Amino acid sequence: MRFGLPATEGLQAGGPLRAFFVIALLSVLMLTLLRTVGLRAFSMASETYMSGTHSAAFVTCPNEQVAKDLARGIVEKKLAACVNIVPQITSVYEWQGKIQEDSEVLLMIKTRSSKVASLAEYVRSNHPYEVAEVISLPIEQGNPPYLKWLGDAVPE
């Protein structure tokens, strides 16, 4: 016996009231959680983005000066919104039947997918390599405000 009642009577007597308080507490906690998740989902959904509209392109350069010159020209000509310059990468590749290893600089270029052909043409025309690397991958998803900025910065 507990508090003068047999154990089963205490559970039954306090059951509905206890259940009400537990449900009320859980409801308040769930409401807070759902509100937070809902606001995040709404802010992501309110910025519509079609997968593949933008691309990340990659170009290797022989040195930092070539990389900076290309990057500046690409952004000035509105072929990309942003170019990151990644220094000191090592590339291992086959060229003219021999394995080569060179120190290079990588450009990470964010642009519209519709601009990749123009970007590649610009790089081919201004790059010192006989065969310049220009590859791209579609951007499937990302931070909606960043993707909106990218689209605004690079006209169709």
N, C-alpha and C positions, 0 to 999 in steps of 0.2 A: 504494500500500500504506500501511496505517495500522497501527501497532503490530505490524508484521511480518505482517499478514494482508491479502489483497486486500480492496478496499472491499466487495465483495459478501459475502465471508465474514464480515466484522465485523458487518454488518447482520444476517446470518442467525444468527450465533452469539449476538449480544446481543439479537436480536429478541424471543424469548419472555420473557426476563427483564425487558427494558426495558418490554415491553407489560404485564407483570404489575405493575410499579411504577407505570406511568402509570394503569392501571385502578384500582389501590389508592388512589392519590392522588385521582383523580377521584371515587371512591366516598366517601371521607372528606369531600371538599368538598360533594358532592351531598347526603350524609346531613345535614350541618350546615344546608344551605339548605332541604332538605325538612322538617327538624324545625322550623325557624323558621316557614316558611310553614304547615305543618300546625298548629302551636300557635295561630297567628293565626286560621286558618280554624276551628279547633275552638272557640275562645273566641267568635267571631262566631256560629257555628252553635248553640252551647249556649244562647244567649239567643234563643228563638224569637220572631219577629215576623211578623204577617200584614200584608202591604202594605195601606195604606189605613186601618188601625186608628186612626191618629192623623192630625190635620190641622194645618196652619199657616193661621191666619186673619189677615186684614189689615183694620184699621180706621183711617181717617184722622180726626184731631181738629183743632179750630181752634187749640188752644194746649196748652202743656205741662201746665197745671193740669187741664184737662179730661182729657187723656191719663192723668195720674197717678190721678185720681179713678176713671176707668173701669178702669184696670189693677188698682188695689187692689181694687175691687169684684168684678171678674172672678175674681181669685185667691182672695179671701175666700169667695166663693160656690162655689168649687171648679169653676168653669166652665172653668178652664185651670190648667196647672201653672206656666206662666211667661209673662210678657208683657214683651217688650222695647219700650222707648220710643225711637224714632229721631227726633231733633229736626231741625228745619229742612229739610223737604222742600218742593219746589215742585210744586203740582198745576196742570195746565192741563186744562180741561174745558169742556164746553158746558152751560150752565144757563139755562133759560128763553129759549132762542134766541140767547144771547150767549156768546162765548168768555170764560171767566174764567181768572184766574191768581191763585192764593192760596198763601201760606206756611202749611204745615200740619205736624202731628206725626203720625208713623205708629206704630201699635201692631202688633207682630208677636206673635201669640198662638199658643201651642202647646197643643193640647187633644186630646181624643178626638173622632173624627169623629161619634160619636153625640151629642156635646154641642154641635155647631155650631148647631143650631136654637135651643137654649136660650140660647146665647151671643148669637146674633143678636137674640133677643127682649130680652135684658138691655140690649144696646147701644141698640136702638131706644127702649127705655123711659127710658134715662138719658143719651142723647146730645142735644146742642143742635141738631144739624142736622135739617132737615125730612126729608131722605132721607140717612140715615147709610150709609156704605159698610161693608159686612160681606161679605167674600168669603173663600173658603177653598180650599185645595188639599190633596189627600191626601198624606201623607208616605209615600213608597214604601220608603225605607230610611234607616238612620241608625246612630249609635253604639248598639249594643244596651243597654249600661247606662243611657244617657240615655233611650231609649225605654221601658225598664222603669220608670225613675223617673217618667216622664211618666204612664204608666198607673197607677202606684201613687198618684200625687198627685191624679189626677182619677178619682173613682169612677164606675162604669158608670151 
